[in-house]
């Protein structure tokens, strides 16, 4: 009897999961207006970058349907936050000012979510991957103004109904080129971003660098794995913005917002990537 009882539980679970998947698929089809705005290198200590960010927020505040998610990736300071960095109190104030800027846009504050992902040179206990979220000391002033703000690890994954979207902020293209022994073949393409996407996809890993180049916390190495393959990979990089679809995976880099004023508007329902710039 016990054996049949377990079989019944398993069958019931499979049916429930199947129904849930169908419901999520139907909801995903209806979510045609959902849009994510993704920016990388948002330097809070740069007047020009903050002015451009205000322009972006002003523009999306006035649209008919506001974006459902804003993703702001580091670095959040133009100078590396290493042992020589002593302006933590000023950086805390700058996060507070960013919170005030977002709060000045009531529709975005109420209807959008704001996701913050640390960069390789941001404040943190070390440079090992995965990186933990930004410390609360820096972000609590912003959180007071923007309750919808979420501070997450690097990399991070989000679920959009049935889809999985991976965000990773690392100057990966530069570091991979530096560690490359044999130049990539130009037979199929000479685009280095396409080579990078193909490499991480084939390796099923976000950062296939030697451990001596990029230390990884082994207990959390699974956070960097790309198996099973996600639907979308967002590679925040200081290099120019690019988009490339490879083996059914949508991959793109939003570019450096503070250097080039570039960002990406992404529609997850159709996996449409709009490379944008001011």
C-alpha positions in Angstrom: 0.0 0.0 0.0 2.9 2.3 0.9 4.4 1.9 -2.6 1.1 2.8 -4.3 0.7 5.7 -2.0 4.1 7.2 -3.0 3.2 6.7 -6.7 -0.1 8.6 -6.2 1.8 11.5 -4.5 4.3 11.6 -7.4 1.6 11.6 -10.1 -0.3 14.3 -8.3 2.9 16.4 -8.1 3.6 16.0 -11.8 0.0 17.1 -12.7 0.2 20.1 -10.4 3.6 21.2 -11.9 2.2 20.7 -15.4 -0.8 22.9 -14.7 1.4 25.5 -13.1 3.7 25.6 -16.2 0.6 26.1 -18.4 -0.6 29.0 -16.2 2.8 30.7 -16.3 3.0 30.3 -20.1 -0.4 32.0 -20.4 0.6 34.8 -18.1 3.8 35.3 -20.0 2.0 35.7 -23.3 -0.1 38.4 -21.7 2.9 40.3 -20.3 3.6 42.1 -23.6 4.0 45.5 -21.9 6.7 44.4 -19.4 10.0 46.0 -20.0 13.4 46.0 -18.2 15.8 48.9 -18.3 19.3 47.8 -17.7 22.3 50.1 -17.0 25.9 49.2 -16.2 28.6 51.4 -14.6 26.3 53.9 -12.9 28.9 56.2 -11.2 27.2 58.0 -8.4 30.1 60.4 -8.0 29.9 61.6 -11.7 27.7 64.6 -12.2 27.3 63.9 -15.9 26.2 60.2 -15.2 23.7 61.4 -12.6 22.3 64.0 -15.0 22.0 61.4 -17.7 20.3 59.0 -15.3 17.8 61.7 -14.4 17.0 62.2 -18.1 16.4 58.4 -18.5 14.1 58.4 -15.4 12.2 61.5 -16.7 11.7 59.8 -20.0 10.2 56.6 -18.6 8.2 58.4 -16.0 6.1 59.9 -18.8 5.5 56.8 -20.9 2.0 55.1 -20.9 3.2 51.9 -19.2 6.3 52.3 -17.0 9.0 49.7 -17.0 8.4 46.9 -14.6 12.1 46.6 -13.6 15.2 48.9 -13.6 18.5 47.0 -13.2 21.4 49.2 -12.1 24.8 47.4 -12.2 28.1 48.6 -10.7 30.6 49.9 -10.5 28.8 52.6 -8.5 31.9 54.7 -8.1 34.5 55.9 -10.7 37.3 54.9 -8.3 37.9 51.4 -7.2 36.7 50.8 -3.6 39.9 49.1 -2.5 42.1 49.5 0.6 43.0 53.0 -0.6 39.4 54.1 -0.7 38.2 56.2 2.3 35.1 57.9 1.0 32.5 55.4 2.3 30.4 58.1 4.1 30.3 60.2 0.8 29.3 57.1 -1.2 26.5 56.5 1.3 25.3 60.0 0.8 25.4 59.5 -3.0 23.2 56.4 -2.7 20.8 58.5 -0.6 20.7 61.2 -3.4 20.0 58.5 -5.9 17.1 57.4 -3.7 15.8 61.0 -3.7 16.1 61.1 -7.5 14.1 57.9 -8.0 11.5 59.1 -5.4 11.0 62.3 -7.4 9.4 60.1 -10.1 6.2 58.9 -8.3 5.0 56.5 -11.0 8.4 54.7 -11.2 8.7 54.6 -7.4 5.2 53.0 -7.0 5.0 50.7 -10.1 8.6 49.7 -10.9 11.2 47.6 -9.0 14.8 48.6 -8.8 17.5 45.9 -8.7 21.1 46.8 -7.7 24.0 44.5 -8.6 27.5 45.2 -7.4 30.4 45.5 -9.8 34.0 44.1 -9.6 35.4 47.3 -8.0 32.5 48.0 -5.6 32.6 47.7 -1.8 32.8 44.1 -0.7 34.8 41.7 1.5 36.9 40.4 -1.4 37.0 40.1 -5.2 36.1 36.4 -5.2 33.0 35.2 -7.0 30.1 35.2 -6.4 30.1 38.7 -4.8 27.7 39.4 -2.0 25.2 42.3 -2.1 26.2 45.9 -1.4 26.6 46.5 2.4 23.5 47.8 4.2 25.5 50.8 5.5 25.7 52.2 2.0 22.2 51.4 0.9 19.9 52.0 3.8 19.4 55.7 3.0 18.3 54.8 -0.6 16.0 52.1 0.8 14.1 54.7 2.9 13.3 56.6 -0.3 12.7 53.5 -2.5 11.1 50.6 -0.6 11.0 48.6 -3.9 14.8 48.6 -4.1 16.4 45.1 -4.1 20.1 44.6 -3.4 21.4 41.3 -4.7 24.5 39.3 -5.3 26.7 39.2 -8.5 25.8 37.2 -10.5 22.0 37.0 -9.9 19.1 35.2 -11.5 15.5 36.3 -11.8 12.4 34.4 -13.0 10.1 36.0 -15.5 7.2 33.5 -15.4 8.8 30.5 -17.2 12.0 32.3 -18.2 15.3 32.5 -16.4 17.4 35.6 -16.8 21.0 35.8 -15.6 22.7 39.0 -14.7 26.5 39.1 -14.4 28.6 42.3 -13.9 32.3 41.7 -14.7 34.7 43.1 -17.3 34.7 39.6 -18.8 35.7 40.4 -22.4 38.9 42.2 -21.3 39.8 39.5 -18.8 39.2 36.6 -21.2 41.3 38.3 -23.9 44.1 38.8 -21.4 44.1 35.2 -20.4 43.7 33.9 -24.0 46.7 31.9 -25.3 45.4 31.3 -28.8 43.6 34.2 -30.7 39.9 33.4 -31.5 39.4 32.0 -35.1 37.9 34.6 -37.5 36.5 31.9 -39.8 32.9 32.3 -38.6 33.1 35.7 -37.0 35.6 38.3 -36.0 33.3 39.8 -33.3 34.9 39.2 -29.9 31.6 39.5 -28.0 30.2 36.7 -30.1 33.3 34.6 -29.3 32.8 35.4 -25.6 29.1 34.3 -25.7 30.0 31.1 -27.5 32.7 30.3 -25.0 30.7 30.7 -21.8 27.8 28.9 -23.5 30.0 25.9 -24.4 31.7 25.9 -21.0 28.3 26.2 -19.3 29.9 28.7 -16.9 29.8 32.5 -16.6 33.5 32.8 -15.8 35.7 30.1 -17.3 39.0 31.7 -16.1 41.8 30.0 -14.2 41.3 30.0 -10.5 44.6 32.0 -10.2 43.1 34.7 -12.3 39.6 34.7 -10.8 39.1 33.0 -7.4 35.7 31.4 -6.8 34.1 30.2 -3.6 33.7 26.5 -4.5 30.7 26.0 -2.3 28.9 28.6 -4.5 30.4 27.7 -7.9 26.9 26.5 -8.9 25.8 30.1 -8.9 28.0 30.7 -12.0 27.0 27.6 -13.9 24.8 27.9 -17.0 23.3 24.4 -17.1 20.5 24.1 -17.8 20.9 27.0 -20.1 18.9 30.2 -19.2 16.8 32.0 -21.6 18.7 35.3 -21.4 22.2 36.3 -20.2 23.0 39.9 -19.5 26.8 40.5 -19.4 27.4 43.9 -17.8 30.8 44.9 -19.2 32.8 48.1 -19.6 33.2 47.4 -23.4 30.7 48.7 -26.0 27.1 47.5 -26.0 26.3 44.4 -28.1 23.5 41.9 -28.6 23.9 38.3 -29.9 21.5 35.3 -30.0 23.3 32.0 -29.8 21.8 28.5 -29.6 18.5 30.1 -28.6 20.0 32.1 -25.8 19.6 35.9 -25.9 22.8 37.5 -24.8 23.6 41.2 -24.6 25.9 43.8 -22.9 24.3 47.2 -22.1 27.6 49.0 -22.4 29.0 51.5 -20.0 26.4 54.1 -19.0 28.9 56.5 -17.4 31.4 56.3 -20.2 29.2 56.1 -23.3 25.6 56.9 -22.0 24.4 53.6 -23.3 21.8 51.2 -21.8 19.4 48.5 -22.9 15.6 48.3 -23.0 14.7 44.7 -22.9 11.2 43.1 -23.5 11.4 39.6 -21.9 8.0 38.5 -23.4 9.5 38.6 -27.0 13.2 38.6 -25.9 13.6 41.9 -27.9 16.7 43.9 -27.2 16.7 47.6 -27.8 20.2 49.0 -27.8 19.7 52.6 -26.5 21.8 55.7 -25.9 21.4 59.3 -24.9 
